[in-house]
Amino acid sequence: MGTILTLDAALTWRQTQAATGRTVVLTNGHFDLLHVGHARYLQAARALGDALIVGLNSDASTRARKPGRPIVPQDERAELLAALGCVDAVVIFDDVTANALVTALRPDIYAKGGDWSRADGPRPPEAAIVAGYGGRVVYLPFIPERSTTALIEKIADLGSRNAE
């Protein structure tokens, strides 16, 4: 079971990992309405190294990026993530991007979902930071039809059908 850390504690954790030669993988996201796509993604991220730390967008940063969200509060999302066997640590961050988190933690590998690797799509803003210190960005396969947005739409549809 993983641990929920403050940024200061995460920095100490990261230094301990580096001192013992462990490869640290960092990923980040909102992880609102945790689902099988999240679980598969996090397991794949963990398989890239020796330890996985998850940067979790706070409620404030989630609201800034996704109007009307989160559905699940940050403390509960963090607890759910930390309970997963593949997650070693969770750190909540308030910024809209993970730039400051990546700069502070300097993961060996920064993992992002395949939706960030489309030829016509955007690249994560943190990728340049990782490349700047010699880390590696890995894009994991996108799992279609497994998203929080799809779950919300399904729930809304079921709710409207039941109301009729």
C-alpha positions in Angstrom: 0.0 0.0 0.0 1.3 3.4 -1.0 1.6 6.5 1.2 0.1 9.9 0.8 2.9 12.5 1.1 3.2 16.3 1.3 5.6 17.7 -1.3 8.4 18.0 1.3 7.9 14.4 2.3 7.8 13.4 -1.4 11.2 15.1 -2.0 12.7 13.2 0.9 11.1 10.0 -0.5 12.6 10.7 -3.9 16.0 11.3 -2.5 15.9 7.9 -0.6 14.9 6.2 -3.9 17.8 7.8 -5.7 20.2 6.9 -3.0 19.3 3.3 -3.2 19.5 3.2 -7.0 15.8 2.7 -7.6 14.2 3.9 -10.8 11.4 6.3 -10.0 8.4 6.7 -12.3 6.1 9.7 -12.0 2.7 10.1 -13.5 -0.1 12.5 -12.7 -3.7 13.1 -13.3 -7.1 13.7 -11.7 -8.1 10.1 -11.2 -11.7 11.1 -10.6 -14.1 8.1 -10.5 -11.3 5.6 -10.4 -11.9 2.9 -13.1 -10.2 -0.1 -14.8 -8.5 2.2 -17.3 -6.8 4.0 -14.5 -5.8 0.7 -12.8 -4.3 -0.7 -16.1 -2.5 2.6 -16.8 -1.0 2.8 -13.3 0.1 -0.9 -13.4 1.8 -0.2 -16.7 3.5 2.9 -15.3 4.7 1.0 -12.3 6.2 -1.7 -14.6 8.5 0.9 -16.1 10.6 1.2 -12.9 11.1 0.3 -9.3 8.8 2.8 -7.6 5.7 4.8 -8.8 4.7 8.1 -7.4 1.4 9.6 -8.6 0.9 13.4 -8.7 -2.8 14.0 -8.0 -4.4 17.2 -9.2 -6.1 18.9 -6.2 -9.7 19.8 -6.2 -8.8 23.3 -7.2 -6.6 22.3 -10.1 -9.2 19.8 -11.2 -12.0 22.5 -11.2 -9.7 24.8 -13.2 -9.2 22.1 -15.9 -12.5 20.3 -15.8 -15.6 22.4 -15.0 -18.1 20.7 -12.7 -15.4 18.3 -11.4 -14.1 16.6 -9.3 -16.9 14.3 -8.3 -14.7 12.6 -5.7 -12.8 14.9 -3.3 -9.0 15.0 -3.4 -8.4 13.3 -0.1 -10.6 10.3 -1.1 -9.0 10.1 -4.6 -5.6 10.1 -2.9 -6.6 7.4 -0.5 -8.0 5.2 -3.3 -4.8 5.6 -5.3 -2.6 4.8 -2.3 -4.6 1.6 -1.7 -3.5 0.3 -5.1 -0.7 -2.2 -4.9 1.2 -0.6 -7.9 1.3 2.9 -6.3 4.2 3.6 -3.9 3.3 7.2 -3.1 0.8 9.9 -3.9 1.4 13.6 -3.7 -1.4 16.2 -4.2 -0.6 19.3 -6.2 -2.5 22.5 -6.8 -1.0 23.7 -10.1 -2.9 23.3 -13.4 0.2 21.5 -14.9 2.6 19.2 -13.2 5.6 21.4 -14.2 6.6 22.3 -10.7 6.1 18.8 -9.4 8.3 17.3 -12.2 10.9 20.0 -11.7 11.0 19.2 -7.9 10.9 15.4 -8.1 13.0 14.9 -11.3 11.6 11.4 -12.0 13.8 9.0 -14.0 10.7 8.2 -16.1 7.6 10.4 -16.6 4.7 8.3 -17.8 1.7 9.8 -19.7 -1.3 8.2 -21.4 -1.3 7.5 -25.1 -3.8 10.3 -25.6 -0.8 12.6 -25.2 1.2 10.9 -28.0 -1.2 11.4 -31.0 0.6 12.9 -34.0 -2.0 15.7 -34.2 -2.5 16.2 -30.5 -0.8 18.2 -27.8 2.3 17.0 -25.9 2.4 17.2 -22.1 4.0 20.5 -21.0 6.2 18.6 -18.6 7.9 16.7 -21.3 10.4 19.4 -22.1 11.4 19.6 -18.4 12.0 15.9 -18.2 14.1 16.0 -21.4 16.1 19.0 -20.0 17.5 17.0 -17.1 18.0 13.7 -19.1 14.9 11.9 -17.9 12.7 9.8 -20.2 9.0 10.4 -21.2 7.0 7.2 -21.9 3.6 7.2 -23.5 1.5 4.3 -22.3 -1.3 2.8 -24.5 -4.6 4.6 -24.4 -7.4 2.4 -23.3 -10.4 3.4 -25.4 -13.9 3.7 -23.9 -12.4 3.6 -20.4 -12.7 7.2 -19.1 -14.2 9.2 -16.3 -16.1 11.2 -18.9 -17.6 8.1 -20.4 -18.7 6.9 -16.9 -20.3 10.3 -16.1 -22.2 10.2 -19.4 -23.4 6.6 -18.8 -24.5 7.5 -15.3 -26.3 10.6 -16.5 -28.0 8.6 -19.2 -29.1 5.9 -16.7 -30.4 8.7 -14.4 -32.4 10.3 -17.1 -33.9 7.0 -18.2 -34.9 6.1 -14.7 -36.5 9.5 -14.2 -38.8 9.0 -17.1 
